[in-house]
Amino acid sequence: MDSDRLKSTVEELVDRIDQLYGLYLDATMGFDANVTTVEQAQMQPGASDDSAFFITDGAPTDPDNVLLHKTTQGEFKKRNRPDGSN
């Protein structure tokens, strides 16, 4: 392989790794935002870690929405914390 082609290949690899690292950083910021959002919602009366947490495809008021996942607010926060499963 000539040096120009090798240099181009290495540059493409470095660019791809940088893109993947950016995706990772975006995701970790999202996990932090998930926890913050639930913690803020839990400031409402009656909300707790035992309260249900639904992820749907569509607005909750839309009769055609589809339930994708159900958990508790506590479990959602736990899996999105830095030491969580996400």
C-alpha positions in Angstrom: 0.0 0.0 0.0 1.4 3.4 -0.9 1.9 6.0 1.7 -0.8 8.3 0.4 -3.4 5.6 0.5 -2.3 4.5 4.0 -2.5 8.0 5.2 -6.0 8.4 3.8 -7.1 5.1 5.4 -5.7 6.1 8.8 -7.4 9.5 8.5 -10.8 7.8 7.7 -10.3 5.5 10.7 -9.5 8.4 13.1 -12.5 10.3 11.8 -14.8 7.3 12.4 -13.4 6.8 15.9 -14.0 10.5 16.6 -17.6 10.2 15.4 -18.2 7.1 17.6 -16.7 8.9 20.6 -19.0 11.9 19.9 -22.0 9.4 19.9 -20.9 8.0 23.2 -20.5 11.5 24.7 -24.0 12.5 23.4 -25.5 9.4 24.9 -23.9 10.0 28.3 -25.2 13.5 28.3 -28.7 12.1 27.5 -28.5 9.7 30.4 -27.8 12.6 32.7 -30.7 14.6 31.2 -33.0 11.6 31.7 -32.2 11.5 35.4 -32.6 15.2 35.8 -36.0 15.2 34.0 -37.4 12.5 36.2 -36.0 14.1 39.4 -37.7 17.4 38.4 -41.0 15.6 37.7 -40.8 13.9 41.1 -41.1 17.3 42.8 -44.8 17.1 42.0 -47.0 15.9 44.8 -47.5 12.1 44.8 -44.5 11.3 42.6 -41.9 8.8 43.9 -39.4 6.2 42.8 -42.3 3.7 42.9 -44.4 5.7 40.4 -44.9 4.2 37.0 -42.8 5.4 34.1 -44.1 4.8 30.5 -42.2 5.2 27.2 -44.6 5.4 24.3 -44.6 6.0 20.6 -47.0 9.0 20.5 -48.5 11.5 22.9 -50.1 10.0 26.0 -53.4 11.6 25.0 -53.3 10.0 21.5 -55.5 7.0 21.4 -53.2 5.4 18.8 -50.0 5.7 20.9 -48.1 2.4 21.4 -46.7 1.4 24.8 -43.0 0.6 24.2 -41.8 0.1 27.8 -43.0 0.4 31.3 -40.9 0.6 34.4 -40.8 2.6 37.7 -39.3 6.1 37.9 -36.7 4.8 40.4 -35.6 2.0 38.0 -35.4 4.5 35.1 -33.2 6.8 37.2 -31.0 3.9 38.4 -30.3 2.6 34.9 -29.5 6.1 33.6 -27.0 7.0 36.4 -23.3 6.8 35.7 -23.0 3.4 37.4 -26.3 2.2 35.9 -26.8 -0.4 33.2 -27.1 2.1 30.4 
